Amino acid sequence: MSRSTSPSSKVSINEQNRKEMVEAIKIYYSNERGEEFGDLAAGFLLDFFLEQIAPHIYNQGVYDAYKYMNERTEDLLSILKL
């Protein structure tokens, strides 16, 4: 299986999850940095993560699942050969 090193598609989320993530970003900045972050700034930061970082994490998860399933399949095939 070939892994893409530069995913081009944005990970999409529904509106309710987006609102919760924007709120989580605002709370994080308030608690960790003592900075107030508005909805617009938190939304832009979330968009950055969704466009630039999330696809890499998603692809790694898909690759890890593929690798795991491939190993389990090999285990099953080795049992059948016994």
Backbone as XML, in Angstrom:
<?xml version="1.0"?>
<chain id="A" units="angstrom">
  <residue number="1" name="MET">
    <atom name="N" x="0.844" y="-1.189" z="0.000"/>
    <atom name="CA" x="0.000" y="0.000" z="0.000"/>
    <atom name="C" x="0.877" y="1.236" z="0.000"/>
  </residue>
  <residue number="2" name="SER">
    <atom name="N" x="0.542" y="2.178" z="-0.796"/>
    <atom name="CA" x="1.305" y="3.412" z="-0.909"/>
    <atom name="C" x="0.708" y="4.470" z="0.001"/>
  </residue>
  <residue number="3" name="ARG">
    <atom name="N" x="1.570" y="5.109" z="0.804"/>
    <atom name="CA" x="1.107" y="6.172" z="1.680"/>
    <atom name="C" x="1.318" y="7.517" z="1.017"/>
  </residue>
  <residue number="4" name="SER">
    <atom name="N" x="0.298" y="8.343" z="1.063"/>
    <atom name="CA" x="0.421" y="9.687" z="0.516"/>
    <atom name="C" x="1.151" y="10.561" z="1.518"/>
  </residue>
  <residue number="5" name="THR">
    <atom name="N" x="2.149" y="11.285" z="1.062"/>
    <atom name="CA" x="2.891" y="12.157" z="1.953"/>
    <atom name="C" x="2.345" y="13.574" z="1.969"/>
  </residue>
  <residue number="6" name="SER">
    <atom name="N" x="1.534" y="13.915" z="1.006"/>
    <atom name="CA" x="0.952" y="15.249" z="1.003"/>
    <atom name="C" x="-0.525" y="15.164" z="0.670"/>
  </residue>
  <residue number="7" name="PRO">
    <atom name="N" x="-1.343" y="14.837" z="1.669"/>
    <atom name="CA" x="-2.773" y="14.724" z="1.421"/>
    <atom name="C" x="-3.341" y="16.066" z="0.977"/>
  </residue>
  <residue number="8" name="SER">
    <atom name="N" x="-4.239" y="16.011" z="0.030"/>
    <atom name="CA" x="-4.747" y="17.259" z="-0.529"/>
    <atom name="C" x="-6.179" y="17.569" z="-0.114"/>
  </residue>
  <residue number="9" name="SER">
    <atom name="N" x="-6.862" y="16.636" z="0.492"/>
    <atom name="CA" x="-8.253" y="16.906" z="0.840"/>
    <atom name="C" x="-8.383" y="17.303" z="2.299"/>
  </residue>
  <residue number="10" name="LYS">
    <atom name="N" x="-9.316" y="18.191" z="2.526"/>
    <atom name="CA" x="-9.587" y="18.685" z="3.872"/>
    <atom name="C" x="-10.481" y="17.684" z="4.596"/>
  </residue>
  <residue number="11" name="VAL">
    <atom name="N" x="-10.185" y="17.450" z="5.844"/>
    <atom name="CA" x="-11.042" y="16.611" z="6.661"/>
    <atom name="C" x="-12.285" y="17.435" z="6.989"/>
  </residue>
  <residue number="12" name="SER">
    <atom name="N" x="-13.457" y="16.855" z="6.783"/>
    <atom name="CA" x="-14.686" y="17.608" z="7.039"/>
    <atom name="C" x="-15.321" y="17.158" z="8.349"/>
  </residue>
  <residue number="13" name="ILE">
    <atom name="N" x="-15.965" y="18.100" z="8.994"/>
    <atom name="CA" x="-16.669" y="17.829" z="10.254"/>
    <atom name="C" x="-18.044" y="18.483" z="10.173"/>
  </residue>
  <residue number="14" name="ASN">
    <atom name="N" x="-18.976" y="17.945" z="10.957"/>
    <atom name="CA" x="-20.305" y="18.554" z="10.939"/>
    <atom name="C" x="-20.317" y="19.826" z="11.786"/>
  </residue>
  <residue number="15" name="GLU">
    <atom name="N" x="-21.360" y="20.613" z="11.640"/>
    <atom name="CA" x="-21.437" y="21.926" z="12.284"/>
    <atom name="C" x="-21.389" y="21.838" z="13.813"/>
  </residue>
  <residue number="16" name="GLN">
    <atom name="N" x="-22.046" y="20.847" z="14.389"/>
    <atom name="CA" x="-22.035" y="20.708" z="15.847"/>
    <atom name="C" x="-20.616" y="20.411" z="16.353"/>
  </residue>
  <residue number="17" name="ASN">
    <atom name="N" x="-19.921" y="19.494" z="15.679"/>
    <atom name="CA" x="-18.543" y="19.201" z="16.070"/>
    <atom name="C" x="-17.652" y="20.422" z="15.894"/>
  </residue>
  <residue number="18" name="ARG">
    <atom name="N" x="-17.881" y="21.171" z="14.833"/>
    <atom name="CA" x="-17.086" y="22.386" z="14.599"/>
    <atom name="C" x="-17.269" y="23.369" z="15.753"/>
  </residue>
  <residue number="19" name="LYS">
    <atom name="N" x="-18.517" y="23.580" z="16.161"/>
    <atom name="CA" x="-18.781" y="24.498" z="17.273"/>
    <atom name="C" x="-18.077" y="24.034" z="18.545"/>
  </residue>
  <residue number="20" name="GLU">
    <atom name="N" x="-18.133" y="22.732" z="18.809"/>
    <atom name="CA" x="-17.480" y="22.190" z="20.001"/>
    <atom name="C" x="-15.961" y="22.347" z="19.927"/>
  </residue>
  <residue number="21" name="MET">
    <atom name="N" x="-15.391" y="22.151" z="18.741"/>
    <atom name="CA" x="-13.943" y="22.290" z="18.579"/>
    <atom name="C" x="-13.504" y="23.740" z="18.700"/>
  </residue>
  <residue number="22" name="VAL">
    <atom name="N" x="-14.280" y="24.656" z="18.135"/>
    <atom name="CA" x="-13.968" y="26.083" z="18.270"/>
    <atom name="C" x="-14.000" y="26.472" z="19.740"/>
  </residue>
  <residue number="23" name="GLU">
    <atom name="N" x="-14.994" y="26.008" z="20.458"/>
    <atom name="CA" x="-15.087" y="26.312" z="21.888"/>
    <atom name="C" x="-13.902" y="25.710" z="22.648"/>
  </residue>
  <residue number="24" name="ALA">
    <atom name="N" x="-13.502" y="24.497" z="22.294"/>
    <atom name="CA" x="-12.358" y="23.852" z="22.944"/>
    <atom name="C" x="-11.070" y="24.641" z="22.698"/>
  </residue>
  <residue number="25" name="ILE">
    <atom name="N" x="-10.900" y="25.168" z="21.500"/>
    <atom name="CA" x="-9.719" y="25.984" z="21.188"/>
    <atom name="C" x="-9.726" y="27.252" z="22.042"/>
  </residue>
  <residue number="26" name="LYS">
    <atom name="N" x="-10.884" y="27.888" z="22.143"/>
    <atom name="CA" x="-10.990" y="29.104" z="22.952"/>
    <atom name="C" x="-10.658" y="28.831" z="24.414"/>
  </residue>
  <residue number="27" name="ILE">
    <atom name="N" x="-11.171" y="27.728" z="24.941"/>
    <atom name="CA" x="-10.905" y="27.356" z="26.337"/>
    <atom name="C" x="-9.421" y="27.043" z="26.527"/>
  </residue>
  <residue number="28" name="TYR">
    <atom name="N" x="-8.835" y="26.318" z="25.579"/>
    <atom name="CA" x="-7.419" y="25.983" z="25.667"/>
    <atom name="C" x="-6.569" y="27.257" z="25.744"/>
  </residue>
  <residue number="29" name="TYR">
    <atom name="N" x="-6.803" y="28.178" z="24.828"/>
    <atom name="CA" x="-6.010" y="29.402" z="24.816"/>
    <atom name="C" x="-6.209" y="30.215" z="26.086"/>
  </residue>
  <residue number="30" name="SER">
    <atom name="N" x="-7.403" y="30.211" z="26.592"/>
    <atom name="CA" x="-7.676" y="30.932" z="27.827"/>
    <atom name="C" x="-6.949" y="30.290" z="29.013"/>
  </residue>
  <residue number="31" name="ASN">
    <atom name="N" x="-7.035" y="28.968" z="29.123"/>
    <atom name="CA" x="-6.430" y="28.263" z="30.257"/>
    <atom name="C" x="-4.907" y="28.178" z="30.159"/>
  </residue>
  <residue number="32" name="GLU">
    <atom name="N" x="-4.393" y="27.885" z="28.992"/>
    <atom name="CA" x="-2.958" y="27.616" z="28.841"/>
    <atom name="C" x="-2.125" y="28.859" z="28.560"/>
  </residue>
  <residue number="33" name="ARG">
    <atom name="N" x="-2.715" y="29.820" z="27.888"/>
    <atom name="CA" x="-1.926" y="30.988" z="27.473"/>
    <atom name="C" x="-2.452" y="32.292" z="28.059"/>
  </residue>
  <residue number="34" name="GLY">
    <atom name="N" x="-3.585" y="32.218" z="28.744"/>
    <atom name="CA" x="-4.154" y="33.422" z="29.316"/>
    <atom name="C" x="-4.606" y="34.423" z="28.263"/>
  </residue>
  <residue number="35" name="GLU">
    <atom name="N" x="-4.904" y="33.941" z="27.071"/>
    <atom name="CA" x="-5.322" y="34.803" z="25.968"/>
    <atom name="C" x="-6.780" y="34.535" z="25.627"/>
  </residue>
  <residue number="36" name="GLU">
    <atom name="N" x="-7.486" y="35.592" z="25.334"/>
    <atom name="CA" x="-8.861" y="35.432" z="24.883"/>
    <atom name="C" x="-8.846" y="35.263" z="23.366"/>
  </residue>
  <residue number="37" name="PHE">
    <atom name="N" x="-9.508" y="34.235" z="22.899"/>
    <atom name="CA" x="-9.583" y="33.921" z="21.481"/>
    <atom name="C" x="-11.036" y="34.024" z="21.071"/>
  </residue>
  <residue number="38" name="GLY">
    <atom name="N" x="-11.339" y="34.790" z="20.052"/>
    <atom name="CA" x="-12.707" y="34.912" z="19.566"/>
    <atom name="C" x="-13.085" y="33.743" z="18.676"/>
  </residue>
  <residue number="39" name="ASP">
    <atom name="N" x="-14.362" y="33.671" z="18.342"/>
    <atom name="CA" x="-14.862" y="32.609" z="17.468"/>
    <atom name="C" x="-14.161" y="32.611" z="16.113"/>
  </residue>
  <residue number="40" name="LEU">
    <atom name="N" x="-13.954" y="33.814" z="15.548"/>
    <atom name="CA" x="-13.341" y="33.910" z="14.226"/>
    <atom name="C" x="-11.908" y="33.374" z="14.244"/>
  </residue>
  <residue number="41" name="ALA">
    <atom name="N" x="-11.111" y="33.816" z="15.203"/>
    <atom name="CA" x="-9.713" y="33.369" z="15.298"/>
    <atom name="C" x="-9.644" y="31.869" z="15.560"/>
  </residue>
  <residue number="42" name="ALA">
    <atom name="N" x="-10.490" y="31.373" z="16.470"/>
    <atom name="CA" x="-10.499" y="29.939" z="16.771"/>
    <atom name="C" x="-10.947" y="29.142" z="15.547"/>
  </residue>
  <residue number="43" name="GLY">
    <atom name="N" x="-11.892" y="29.672" z="14.791"/>
    <atom name="CA" x="-12.347" y="29.014" z="13.565"/>
    <atom name="C" x="-11.246" y="28.947" z="12.519"/>
  </residue>
  <residue number="44" name="PHE">
    <atom name="N" x="-10.487" y="30.035" z="12.381"/>
    <atom name="CA" x="-9.361" y="30.030" z="11.434"/>
    <atom name="C" x="-8.299" y="29.026" z="11.847"/>
  </residue>
  <residue number="45" name="LEU">
    <atom name="N" x="-8.019" y="28.949" z="13.142"/>
    <atom name="CA" x="-7.037" y="27.983" z="13.632"/>
    <atom name="C" x="-7.528" y="26.557" z="13.383"/>
  </residue>
  <residue number="46" name="LEU">
    <atom name="N" x="-8.803" y="26.315" z="13.643"/>
    <atom name="CA" x="-9.383" y="24.999" z="13.370"/>
    <atom name="C" x="-9.289" y="24.668" z="11.881"/>
  </residue>
  <residue number="47" name="ASP">
    <atom name="N" x="-9.598" y="25.628" z="11.022"/>
    <atom name="CA" x="-9.486" y="25.398" z="9.576"/>
    <atom name="C" x="-8.063" y="25.023" z="9.188"/>
  </residue>
  <residue number="48" name="PHE">
    <atom name="N" x="-7.092" y="25.708" z="9.783"/>
    <atom name="CA" x="-5.685" y="25.379" z="9.507"/>
    <atom name="C" x="-5.396" y="23.928" z="9.870"/>
  </residue>
  <residue number="49" name="PHE">
    <atom name="N" x="-5.810" y="23.516" z="11.069"/>
    <atom name="CA" x="-5.572" y="22.138" z="11.496"/>
    <atom name="C" x="-6.274" y="21.142" z="10.589"/>
  </residue>
  <residue number="50" name="LEU">
    <atom name="N" x="-7.503" y="21.444" z="10.212"/>
    <atom name="CA" x="-8.264" y="20.536" z="9.348"/>
    <atom name="C" x="-7.655" y="20.428" z="7.960"/>
  </residue>
  <residue number="51" name="GLU">
    <atom name="N" x="-7.111" y="21.511" z="7.459"/>
    <atom name="CA" x="-6.544" y="21.510" z="6.110"/>
    <atom name="C" x="-5.121" y="20.972" z="6.064"/>
  </residue>
  <residue number="52" name="GLN">
    <atom name="N" x="-4.318" y="21.301" z="7.060"/>
    <atom name="CA" x="-2.895" y="21.011" z="6.989"/>
    <atom name="C" x="-2.442" y="19.820" z="7.829"/>
  </residue>
  <residue number="53" name="ILE">
    <atom name="N" x="-3.075" y="19.572" z="8.944"/>
    <atom name="CA" x="-2.583" y="18.557" z="9.874"/>
    <atom name="C" x="-3.465" y="17.317" z="9.910"/>
  </residue>
  <residue number="54" name="ALA">
    <atom name="N" x="-4.779" y="17.511" z="9.970"/>
    <atom name="CA" x="-5.701" y="16.378" z="10.094"/>
    <atom name="C" x="-5.552" y="15.336" z="8.991"/>
  </residue>
  <residue number="55" name="PRO">
    <atom name="N" x="-5.357" y="15.725" z="7.721"/>
    <atom name="CA" x="-5.212" y="14.690" z="6.691"/>
    <atom name="C" x="-4.015" y="13.774" z="6.927"/>
  </residue>
  <residue number="56" name="HIS">
    <atom name="N" x="-2.932" y="14.318" z="7.447"/>
    <atom name="CA" x="-1.753" y="13.488" z="7.749"/>
    <atom name="C" x="-2.063" y="12.499" z="8.873"/>
  </residue>
  <residue number="57" name="ILE">
    <atom name="N" x="-2.751" y="12.980" z="9.888"/>
    <atom name="CA" x="-3.127" y="12.113" z="11.008"/>
    <atom name="C" x="-4.103" y="11.039" z="10.529"/>
  </residue>
  <residue number="58" name="TYR">
    <atom name="N" x="-5.064" y="11.429" z="9.729"/>
    <atom name="CA" x="-6.031" y="10.482" z="9.173"/>
    <atom name="C" x="-5.318" y="9.411" z="8.346"/>
  </residue>
  <residue number="59" name="ASN">
    <atom name="N" x="-4.436" y="9.849" z="7.452"/>
    <atom name="CA" x="-3.716" y="8.897" z="6.612"/>
    <atom name="C" x="-2.868" y="7.944" z="7.440"/>
  </residue>
  <residue number="60" name="GLN">
    <atom name="N" x="-2.256" y="8.442" z="8.511"/>
    <atom name="CA" x="-1.472" y="7.575" z="9.381"/>
    <atom name="C" x="-2.374" y="6.547" z="10.051"/>
  </residue>
  <residue number="61" name="GLY">
    <atom name="N" x="-3.559" y="6.958" z="10.470"/>
    <atom name="CA" x="-4.511" y="6.028" z="11.067"/>
    <atom name="C" x="-4.951" y="4.954" z="10.087"/>
  </residue>
  <residue number="62" name="VAL">
    <atom name="N" x="-5.208" y="5.353" z="8.854"/>
    <atom name="CA" x="-5.588" y="4.385" z="7.817"/>
    <atom name="C" x="-4.439" y="3.414" z="7.572"/>
  </residue>
  <residue number="63" name="TYR">
    <atom name="N" x="-3.223" y="3.938" z="7.474"/>
    <atom name="CA" x="-2.054" y="3.091" z="7.255"/>
    <atom name="C" x="-1.861" y="2.118" z="8.421"/>
  </residue>
  <residue number="64" name="ASP">
    <atom name="N" x="-1.984" y="2.616" z="9.654"/>
    <atom name="CA" x="-1.826" y="1.755" z="10.826"/>
    <atom name="C" x="-2.881" y="0.649" z="10.843"/>
  </residue>
  <residue number="65" name="ALA">
    <atom name="N" x="-4.121" y="0.988" z="10.496"/>
    <atom name="CA" x="-5.190" y="-0.011" z="10.450"/>
    <atom name="C" x="-4.907" y="-1.040" z="9.357"/>
  </residue>
  <residue number="66" name="TYR">
    <atom name="N" x="-4.435" y="-0.573" z="8.208"/>
    <atom name="CA" x="-4.080" y="-1.482" z="7.112"/>
    <atom name="C" x="-2.981" y="-2.444" z="7.552"/>
  </residue>
  <residue number="67" name="LYS">
    <atom name="N" x="-1.956" y="-1.889" z="8.179"/>
    <atom name="CA" x="-0.831" y="-2.708" z="8.640"/>
    <atom name="C" x="-1.302" y="-3.754" z="9.666"/>
  </residue>
  <residue number="68" name="TYR">
    <atom name="N" x="-2.124" y="-3.310" z="10.612"/>
    <atom name="CA" x="-2.649" y="-4.210" z="11.642"/>
    <atom name="C" x="-3.464" y="-5.336" z="11.001"/>
  </residue>
  <residue number="69" name="MET">
    <atom name="N" x="-4.376" y="-4.985" z="10.096"/>
    <atom name="CA" x="-5.216" y="-6.001" z="9.462"/>
    <atom name="C" x="-4.381" y="-6.939" z="8.597"/>
  </residue>
  <residue number="70" name="ASN">
    <atom name="N" x="-3.376" y="-6.414" z="7.936"/>
    <atom name="CA" x="-2.495" y="-7.239" z="7.126"/>
    <atom name="C" x="-1.750" y="-8.255" z="8.005"/>
  </residue>
  <residue number="71" name="GLU">
    <atom name="N" x="-1.265" y="-7.801" z="9.159"/>
    <atom name="CA" x="-0.576" y="-8.702" z="10.086"/>
    <atom name="C" x="-1.517" y="-9.780" z="10.613"/>
  </residue>
  <residue number="72" name="ARG">
    <atom name="N" x="-2.754" y="-9.413" z="10.956"/>
    <atom name="CA" x="-3.720" y="-10.390" z="11.452"/>
    <atom name="C" x="-4.070" y="-11.392" z="10.356"/>
  </residue>
  <residue number="73" name="THR">
    <atom name="N" x="-4.188" y="-10.924" z="9.119"/>
    <atom name="CA" x="-4.475" y="-11.826" z="8.005"/>
    <atom name="C" x="-3.337" y="-12.820" z="7.825"/>
  </residue>
  <residue number="74" name="GLU">
    <atom name="N" x="-2.111" y="-12.338" z="7.916"/>
    <atom name="CA" x="-0.954" y="-13.229" z="7.815"/>
    <atom name="C" x="-0.953" y="-14.258" z="8.950"/>
  </residue>
  <residue number="75" name="ASP">
    <atom name="N" x="-1.340" y="-13.832" z="10.156"/>
    <atom name="CA" x="-1.435" y="-14.761" z="11.285"/>
    <atom name="C" x="-2.444" y="-15.871" z="10.977"/>
  </residue>
  <residue number="76" name="LEU">
    <atom name="N" x="-3.606" y="-15.472" z="10.468"/>
    <atom name="CA" x="-4.644" y="-16.454" z="10.138"/>
    <atom name="C" x="-4.174" y="-17.405" z="9.042"/>
  </residue>
  <residue number="77" name="LEU">
    <atom name="N" x="-3.511" y="-16.880" z="8.030"/>
    <atom name="CA" x="-3.016" y="-17.720" z="6.944"/>
    <atom name="C" x="-1.958" y="-18.690" z="7.433"/>
  </residue>
  <residue number="78" name="SER">
    <atom name="N" x="-1.130" y="-18.251" z="8.373"/>
    <atom name="CA" x="-0.111" y="-19.151" z="8.893"/>
    <atom name="C" x="-0.742" y="-20.282" z="9.710"/>
  </residue>
  <residue number="79" name="ILE">
    <atom name="N" x="-1.851" y="-20.000" z="10.382"/>
    <atom name="CA" x="-2.559" y="-21.042" z="11.138"/>
    <atom name="C" x="-3.161" y="-22.059" z="10.167"/>
  </residue>
  <residue number="80" name="LEU">
    <atom name="N" x="-3.703" y="-21.585" z="9.071"/>
    <atom name="CA" x="-4.309" y="-22.472" z="8.089"/>
    <atom name="C" x="-3.270" y="-23.400" z="7.436"/>
  </residue>
  <residue number="81" name="LYS">
    <atom name="N" x="-2.027" y="-22.940" z="7.346"/>
    <atom name="CA" x="-0.972" y="-23.730" z="6.722"/>
    <atom name="C" x="-0.475" y="-24.862" z="7.633"/>
  </residue>
  <residue number="82" name="LEU">
    <atom name="N" x="-0.797" y="-24.780" z="8.919"/>
    <atom name="CA" x="-0.324" y="-25.801" z="9.865"/>
    <atom name="C" x="-0.959" y="-27.127" z="9.665"/>
  </residue>
</chain>
